[in-house]
């Protein structure tokens, strides 16, 4: 069974830091490009960042470029998102995704001003 379990969300003040994690199981993690998505309250999903299967290539939305860093550990089947200089507009549910495989339930981030 494919499972993606996000963790690490919480309440943080503007300018703060959070590290999100995604634990993957039930599929060949090392073969998939991985992506972080987010959904702010009342809005649709927004692409945040992606990382290639071997971790050699990363991409970021303009809204997070320079503040967020995506990484992965293929030996541990984990994906991370390091979020610094957080802004209130980063408040959202954050989800990791592997192509069209079923997503997890996400982890919520709230940034207070």
Secondary structure, DSSP 8 states (H G I E B T S, - for coil): --EEEEE--EEEETT--EEEEEEEESS-GGGS-EEEEEE-TTS-EEEEEEE-TTSS-EEE-TTTTTTEEEEEETTTTEEEEEE-S--GGG-EEEEEE-TTS-----EEEEEE-
